[in-house]
Amino acid sequence: AAENACRITLGQVNQVRPKLPLLKILQAAGAQGETFTLKEVMHYLGQYIMVRQLYDKRQQHMVYCGGDQLGELLGLESFSVKDPSPVYDMLKRNLTSAAM
Ligand SMILES: C[C@@H](c1ccc(Cl)cc1)n1cnc(-c2ccccc2)c1-c1c(C(=O)NCCN2CCN(C3CCCCC3)CC2)[nH]c2cc(Cl)ccc12
């Protein structure tokens, strides 16, 4: 019925589709599939940083991503997790809505 159709699409409405370079990074962190919620994208990016040991062991809010694909995407050598704006800018460039 109409309300069921509506519920199915609502389930999809907050999905995003990463462009290929970002998708490869998420898959390296264990992501399956091609569409995700923003929360899932952030989770897998965090996992990627941990698995690749890109964060500073002493100053754990600092991420050194120069020389890594993540740094290529961000256009940065390093950033602090305390200032998420570069990450959001990168996501704007590398996520498309999966709703269509
Ligand atoms: C608030 C959140 C955040 C989320 C988004 C942004 Cl744009 C900034 C900040 N955050 C706070 N610290 C981190 C973090 C720090 C070092 C290494 C890995 C993650 C994160 C990030 C998460 C995450 O999903 N975080 C879950 C809890 N984290 C606590 C920190 N924990 C580690 C800290 C280093 C030592 C080992 C534990 C891992 C779980 N996802 C991210 C993705 C990116 Cl592109 C950058 C950072 C993070």
The ligand as an SDF file (V2000), in Angstrom:
LIG
                    3D

 47 53  0  0  0  0  0  0  0  0999 V2000
   34.0420   12.5630   17.2350 C   0  0  0  0  0  0  0  0  0  0  0  0
   34.6450   11.7200   16.1360 C   0  0  0  0  0  0  0  0  0  0  0  0
   34.7350   12.5100   14.8380 C   0  0  0  0  0  0  0  0  0  0  0  0
   33.9470   12.1020   13.7780 C   0  0  0  0  0  0  0  0  0  0  0  0
   34.0290   12.7930   12.5660 C   0  0  0  0  0  0  0  0  0  0  0  0
   34.9090   13.8660   12.4240 C   0  0  0  0  0  0  0  0  0  0  0  0
   35.0020   14.7010   10.9250 Cl  0  0  0  0  0  0  0  0  0  0  0  0
   35.7190   14.2590   13.4780 C   0  0  0  0  0  0  0  0  0  0  0  0
   35.6350   13.5740   14.7110 C   0  0  0  0  0  0  0  0  0  0  0  0
   36.0190   11.2470   16.4730 N   0  0  0  0  0  0  0  0  0  0  0  0
   36.7360   11.5700   17.5660 C   0  0  0  0  0  0  0  0  0  0  0  0
   37.9400   10.9960   17.4870 N   0  0  0  0  0  0  0  0  0  0  0  0
   37.9920   10.3000   16.3140 C   0  0  0  0  0  0  0  0  0  0  0  0
   39.1820    9.5390   15.9240 C   0  0  0  0  0  0  0  0  0  0  0  0
   40.4520    9.9380   16.3990 C   0  0  0  0  0  0  0  0  0  0  0  0
   41.5750    9.2170   16.0620 C   0  0  0  0  0  0  0  0  0  0  0  0
   41.4540    8.0700   15.2730 C   0  0  0  0  0  0  0  0  0  0  0  0
   40.1930    7.6790   14.7860 C   0  0  0  0  0  0  0  0  0  0  0  0
   39.0570    8.4120   15.1200 C   0  0  0  0  0  0  0  0  0  0  0  0
   36.7720   10.4430   15.6640 C   0  0  0  0  0  0  0  0  0  0  0  0
   36.3560    9.9960   14.3430 C   0  0  0  0  0  0  0  0  0  0  0  0
   35.3730    9.0580   13.9850 C   0  0  0  0  0  0  0  0  0  0  0  0
   34.5580    8.1730   14.8260 C   0  0  0  0  0  0  0  0  0  0  0  0
   33.7400    7.4340   14.3080 O   0  0  0  0  0  0  0  0  0  0  0  0
   34.7560    8.2380   16.1320 N   0  0  0  0  0  0  0  0  0  0  0  0
   34.0860    7.3010   17.0190 C   0  0  0  0  0  0  0  0  0  0  0  0
   34.6950    7.4010   18.3870 C   0  0  0  0  0  0  0  0  0  0  0  0
   36.1850    7.3260   18.2820 N   0  0  0  0  0  0  0  0  0  0  0  0
   36.7930    8.1280   19.3360 C   0  0  0  0  0  0  0  0  0  0  0  0
   38.3300    8.0580   19.1880 C   0  0  0  0  0  0  0  0  0  0  0  0
   38.8040    6.6670   19.2190 N   0  0  0  0  0  0  0  0  0  0  0  0
   40.2700    6.4940   19.0180 C   0  0  0  0  0  0  0  0  0  0  0  0
   41.1270    7.7190   19.3200 C   0  0  0  0  0  0  0  0  0  0  0  0
   42.6030    7.4100   19.0290 C   0  0  0  0  0  0  0  0  0  0  0  0
   43.0950    6.2600   19.8870 C   0  0  0  0  0  0  0  0  0  0  0  0
   42.2400    5.0210   19.6380 C   0  0  0  0  0  0  0  0  0  0  0  0
   40.7680    5.3110   19.8650 C   0  0  0  0  0  0  0  0  0  0  0  0
   38.1430    5.8750   18.1410 C   0  0  0  0  0  0  0  0  0  0  0  0
   36.6150    5.9460   18.2930 C   0  0  0  0  0  0  0  0  0  0  0  0
   35.2460    9.0090   12.6590 N   0  0  0  0  0  0  0  0  0  0  0  0
   36.1290    9.8960   12.1080 C   0  0  0  0  0  0  0  0  0  0  0  0
   36.3730   10.2040   10.7560 C   0  0  0  0  0  0  0  0  0  0  0  0
   37.3300   11.1460   10.4500 C   0  0  0  0  0  0  0  0  0  0  0  0
   37.6420   11.5430    8.7880 Cl  0  0  0  0  0  0  0  0  0  0  0  0
   38.0630   11.7760   11.4570 C   0  0  0  0  0  0  0  0  0  0  0  0
   37.8290   11.4710   12.7970 C   0  0  0  0  0  0  0  0  0  0  0  0
   36.8470   10.5270   13.1130 C   0  0  0  0  0  0  0  0  0  0  0  0
  1  2  1  0
  2  3  1  0
  2 10  1  0
  3  4  1  0
  3  9  2  0
  4  5  2  0
  5  6  1  0
  6  7  1  0
  6  8  2  0
  8  9  1  0
 10 11  1  0
 10 20  1  0
 11 12  2  0
 12 13  1  0
 13 14  1  0
 13 20  2  0
 14 15  1  0
 14 19  2  0
 15 16  2  0
 16 17  1  0
 17 18  2  0
 18 19  1  0
 20 21  1  0
 21 22  2  0
 21 47  1  0
 22 23  1  0
 22 40  1  0
 23 24  2  0
 23 25  1  0
 25 26  1  0
 26 27  1  0
 27 28  1  0
 28 29  1  0
 28 39  1  0
 29 30  1  0
 30 31  1  0
 31 32  1  0
 31 38  1  0
 32 33  1  0
 32 37  1  0
 33 34  1  0
 34 35  1  0
 35 36  1  0
 36 37  1  0
 38 39  1  0
 40 41  1  0
 41 42  1  0
 41 47  2  0
 42 43  2  0
 43 44  1  0
 43 45  1  0
 45 46  2  0
 46 47  1  0
M  END
$$$$
